[in-house]
Amino acid sequence: MRKKLEEYSIGQLSKHANVKVPTIRYYEQIGLLEEPWRTEGGQRRYDQDALNRLDMIVHARDLGFSIDAIREFIRLAGHPDAPCEDLDQITEHHLNDVTQRIQKLERLKAELQSMLNNCQHGTIEKCRILEVLSDHNNCQTEH
């Protein structure tokens, strides 16, 4: 006898993937998840493949990939024998973006630290933090 695939309601899928139901509906709406089959009562039913795809989408979003990048990952996943150069390029591009954001955040961190270090912690009237916020020329770094 053939084993029946496990099926999930949208609520069960939500719990398994740790995402909210509206997020699942949104991913269906924009084509990242296929529209599930429905029971006679109209209840959505998802299979293990849908859960696997949703897990991949959620993980990719957690890593900061854009919806377009995820859409491309899904498209490329449909060609298992193709080389993964395109996936490498998407990931490398994202890594470069993350690296640039980290560098910007490091500059921002240095500026905030400088503001605190140069503050005399006296009165608001002579507050270095307000001086810097009022005039970008007072900044130590370009952020």
C-alpha positions, 0 to 999 in steps of 0.5 A, spaced: 500 500 500 502 506 498 503 511 504 499 518 503 503 524 503 502 528 509 498 534 508 497 541 512 492 546 513 495 553 512 495 554 520 499 547 520 504 550 515 504 556 518 506 553 525 511 548 522 515 554 518 514 559 523 511 564 519 504 567 519 498 565 515 498 572 511 505 571 509 503 564 506 498 567 503 502 573 500 507 568 498 502 565 494 499 571 491 506 573 488 508 566 486 513 564 490 508 558 493 504 554 488 496 555 489 494 549 494 489 544 492 483 545 496 478 541 500 470 541 498 469 546 504 475 550 500 480 549 506 487 550 503 491 543 503 499 543 503 504 537 502 511 536 504 514 539 497 510 546 499 513 546 506 520 544 504 519 550 499 516 555 504 522 553 509 527 555 503 523 561 502 523 563 510 531 561 510 533 565 504 529 571 507 532 571 514 539 571 510 536 577 507 535 575 500 530 579 496 524 576 493 526 577 486 533 573 488 528 568 491 524 567 485 530 566 481 532 561 486 526 557 485 526 558 478 533 555 477 531 549 482 527 547 477 533 545 473 537 540 477 542 538 472 544 546 470 550 548 473 550 553 479 553 559 476 547 563 476 546 561 484 553 563 485 552 570 482 546 572 486 549 570 492 556 573 491 552 580 489 548 579 496 554 578 499 557 584 496 551 588 498 551 585 506 559 587 506 557 594 504 552 595 509 556 592 514 562 597 512 557 603 513 554 600 519 561 600 522 562 608 520 556 609 523 558 606 529 564 609 530 561 616 529 556 614 534 562 612 539 565 619 537 559 623 539 559 619 546 566 620 547 567 627 546 561 629 550 562 632 556 556 629 559 554 636 562 548 640 560 544 640 554 546 647 552 553 644 551 552 637 549 556 635 543 551 630 541 546 636 539 552 640 536 554 634 531 546 632 530 545 640 528 551 640 523 554 634 519 560 638 518 562 636 526 562 629 524 568 625 525 567 620 519 563 620 513 557 615 514 
